[in-house]
Amino acid sequence: MANPVDFASITRFYANHTQVNVSLFEIRLVASFVVGINPENHHLLAPESLILSMSPELAASAHRLLGKALEAYAREYGELRAAKQAKQPPSVQENYDSRASEILDKT
């Protein structure tokens, strides 16, 4: 029999930025603590990041669980305010839009 999880000993991580990457075999959630943007190259300044790689099946399960948790949060505390989207430099946004279109076209 497996030992119970000791939640007190688990490392905790705060993120204020997320990104998702998709491949045939996995879904990757990149969570970062962003402290700013480099004005020269427009890259995020994130001293800490965490990459969570999951099978598509586990990602779907996590999606359902997060959805239920957000519904419960809204019932208890009220609807979430809309997150502000940071303006991206045109080259970054165009690259993102084209990659997103490629992925959506495959579905």
C-alpha positions as CSV (number, residue, x, y, z in Angstrom):
1,M,0.0,0.0,0.0
2,A,1.3,3.5,-0.9
3,N,2.1,6.0,1.8
4,P,-0.2,9.0,2.1
5,V,0.9,12.3,0.6
6,D,2.6,14.6,3.1
7,F,1.3,17.9,1.8
8,A,3.4,19.9,4.3
9,S,6.6,18.7,2.6
10,I,5.5,19.6,-1.0
11,T,7.2,22.6,-2.6
12,R,4.7,25.4,-3.4
13,F,5.0,27.6,-6.4
14,Y,3.2,30.8,-7.3
15,A,2.6,31.7,-10.9
16,N,1.3,34.9,-12.5
17,H,1.7,33.7,-16.1
18,T,0.9,30.5,-17.9
19,Q,1.5,29.1,-21.3
20,V,0.4,25.8,-22.9
21,N,2.3,23.7,-25.5
22,V,0.8,20.8,-27.3
23,S,2.5,17.8,-29.0
24,L,1.0,14.4,-30.1
25,F,2.0,12.8,-26.9
26,E,1.7,15.4,-24.2
27,I,0.3,18.7,-23.0
28,R,2.8,21.0,-21.3
29,L,1.8,23.7,-18.9
30,V,4.5,26.3,-18.3
31,A,3.8,28.3,-15.2
32,S,6.1,31.3,-14.5
33,F,6.5,34.0,-12.0
34,V,7.1,37.0,-14.3
35,V,8.7,40.1,-12.8
36,G,8.9,42.2,-16.0
37,I,9.7,42.3,-19.7
38,N,13.1,42.9,-21.2
39,P,12.7,46.2,-23.1
40,E,15.4,45.2,-25.7
41,N,14.1,41.8,-26.8
42,H,10.6,41.8,-25.3
43,H,11.3,38.4,-23.6
44,L,9.6,37.8,-20.2
45,L,11.8,38.1,-17.2
46,A,10.8,35.1,-15.1
47,P,13.3,34.0,-12.5
48,E,11.2,31.0,-11.7
49,S,9.3,28.6,-14.0
50,L,7.7,25.2,-13.7
51,I,6.9,22.9,-16.6
52,L,4.2,20.3,-15.9
53,S,4.0,17.7,-18.7
54,M,0.9,15.5,-18.8
55,S,-0.7,12.9,-21.0
56,P,-3.7,14.3,-22.9
57,E,-6.0,12.2,-20.8
58,L,-4.6,13.6,-17.5
59,A,-4.7,17.1,-18.9
60,A,-8.4,16.6,-19.8
61,S,-9.1,15.3,-16.2
62,A,-7.2,18.4,-14.8
63,H,-9.3,20.6,-17.1
64,R,-12.5,19.2,-15.7
65,L,-11.3,19.5,-12.1
66,L,-10.2,23.1,-12.6
67,G,-13.5,23.9,-14.2
68,K,-15.4,22.5,-11.2
69,A,-13.2,24.3,-8.8
70,L,-13.7,27.6,-10.6
71,E,-17.5,27.1,-10.6
72,A,-17.4,26.5,-6.9
73,Y,-15.3,29.6,-6.4
74,A,-17.7,31.7,-8.4
75,R,-20.7,30.4,-6.3
76,E,-18.9,31.1,-3.1
77,Y,-17.1,34.4,-3.8
78,G,-18.7,35.8,-7.0
79,E,-17.7,35.7,-10.7
80,L,-14.0,36.2,-11.5
81,R,-13.0,39.4,-13.1
82,A,-11.6,39.1,-16.6
83,A,-7.8,38.8,-16.8
84,K,-6.0,41.6,-18.5
85,Q,-4.0,40.4,-21.5
86,A,-0.6,41.9,-21.8
87,K,0.1,43.6,-25.1
88,Q,2.6,41.6,-27.1
89,P,5.1,43.2,-29.6
90,P,3.7,42.6,-33.1
91,S,6.3,40.0,-34.0
92,V,5.5,37.9,-30.9
93,Q,1.7,38.2,-31.4
94,E,2.0,37.3,-35.1
95,N,4.0,34.2,-34.3
96,Y,1.6,33.1,-31.6
97,D,-1.4,33.7,-33.9
98,S,0.1,31.6,-36.7
99,R,1.0,28.8,-34.4
100,A,-2.4,28.8,-32.8
101,S,-4.0,28.7,-36.2
102,E,-1.9,25.7,-37.3
103,I,-2.9,23.8,-34.2
104,L,-6.6,24.7,-34.5
105,D,-6.6,23.7,-38.2
106,K,-5.5,20.2,-37.2
107,T,-8.5,19.6,-34.9
